[in-house]
Amino acid sequence: MKYITSIRITFQGAYDIYGVIGERQYFGYTKRTAIKLYNQEAKKSKGRYTK
């Protein structure tokens, strides 16, 4: 299942990820780690959020 819709970098350098659980910002993480964290949160919350 695809959890992430879009990823962008903010002017502060944080990764702004939008997907099934809404928008989250990850500052101080690599892109790979930010994606992993977002996906973990989305899997954990299974079904609590709707797209």
C-alpha positions in Angstrom: 0.0 0.0 0.0 1.2 3.5 -0.8 1.1 5.8 2.1 2.9 8.9 0.7 1.4 11.3 -1.8 4.1 13.9 -2.0 7.5 15.0 -0.5 9.0 18.4 -0.5 11.8 20.2 1.2 10.9 23.3 3.2 13.1 26.5 3.2 14.3 25.4 6.6 15.6 22.1 5.2 12.9 19.9 6.7 11.2 17.2 4.7 7.5 17.9 4.4 5.6 14.6 3.7 2.0 14.4 2.9 0.0 11.2 2.6 -2.8 9.1 4.2 -2.2 10.4 7.8 -1.9 14.1 6.7 1.1 16.3 6.7 4.2 15.7 8.8 7.6 17.6 8.9 10.9 15.8 9.7 13.7 18.2 10.5 17.3 16.8 10.9 16.6 13.5 9.1 17.7 12.1 5.8 15.0 11.7 3.1 15.2 7.9 3.5 14.8 8.1 7.3 11.9 10.6 7.1 10.1 8.3 4.6 10.6 5.3 6.9 9.3 7.2 9.9 6.2 8.4 8.0 5.5 4.9 6.8 5.9 3.4 10.3 3.4 5.9 11.6 0.9 5.2 8.8 1.1 1.4 9.3 0.7 1.9 13.1 -2.5 4.0 12.6 -4.1 1.7 10.0 -7.5 2.8 9.2 -7.8 5.7 11.7 -7.3 8.2 9.0 -9.0 8.5 5.6 -7.6 9.9 2.5 
